[in-house]
Amino acid sequence: MLKVTLDLRCNVCGGGRFLLPTLSEASEDIRCADCSAFKCKGNDLERVMSAQHRKSAMAAVA
């Protein structure tokens, strides 16, 4: 697991650091690094981050 700071907040404790699974790990769960509460699935986070990146790129072009 990788411990990273994201621009998200835990719904339980308000923390901003999360545990992300690495490729070698079977779990896709992203959990709060402070209280271990479930935040989302890895695929969901990737989809949201990709959409935000596309929006930012389009805004820069416009």
C-alpha positions as CSV (number, residue, x, y, z in Angstrom):
1,M,0.0,0.0,0.0
2,L,1.1,3.5,-0.7
3,K,0.3,6.3,1.7
4,V,-0.6,9.5,-0.2
5,T,-2.2,12.9,0.4
6,L,-5.1,13.5,-1.9
7,D,-7.4,16.4,-2.4
8,L,-10.2,14.4,-0.7
9,R,-11.4,14.2,2.9
10,C,-12.4,11.1,4.8
11,N,-16.1,11.1,5.7
12,V,-15.4,9.6,9.1
13,C,-12.4,11.4,10.5
14,G,-11.7,14.2,8.0
15,G,-8.2,13.0,7.2
16,G,-6.6,13.7,3.9
17,R,-4.1,10.9,3.7
18,F,-5.1,7.6,2.0
19,L,-3.8,4.1,1.5
20,L,-3.7,3.2,-2.2
21,P,-3.1,-0.4,-3.3
22,T,-0.1,-1.2,-5.5
23,L,-0.3,-3.3,-8.6
24,S,0.9,-6.4,-6.8
25,E,-2.0,-6.2,-4.2
26,A,-5.3,-7.8,-4.9
27,S,-7.4,-5.2,-3.1
28,E,-8.8,-2.2,-5.0
29,D,-10.0,-0.5,-1.8
30,I,-8.8,3.0,-1.1
31,R,-8.9,3.6,2.7
32,C,-8.2,6.4,5.0
33,A,-4.6,6.2,6.4
34,D,-5.7,7.5,9.8
35,C,-8.9,5.5,10.6
36,S,-8.9,2.9,7.8
37,A,-12.4,3.8,6.7
38,F,-13.3,2.7,3.2
39,K,-13.3,5.7,0.8
40,C,-13.8,4.2,-2.7
41,K,-12.6,1.7,-5.2
42,G,-9.4,2.3,-7.2
43,N,-11.2,2.3,-10.5
44,D,-13.7,4.9,-9.3
45,L,-10.8,7.2,-8.2
46,E,-9.0,6.8,-11.4
47,R,-12.1,7.6,-13.5
48,V,-12.7,10.8,-11.5
49,M,-9.1,11.9,-11.7
50,S,-9.0,11.3,-15.4
51,A,-12.2,13.4,-15.9
52,Q,-10.7,16.3,-13.9
53,H,-7.5,16.2,-15.8
54,R,-9.4,16.4,-19.1
55,K,-11.5,19.3,-17.8
56,S,-8.3,21.1,-16.8
57,A,-6.7,20.5,-20.2
58,M,-9.8,21.8,-22.0
59,A,-9.9,24.9,-19.9
60,A,-6.2,25.6,-20.6
61,V,-6.9,25.4,-24.4
62,A,-10.0,27.6,-24.3
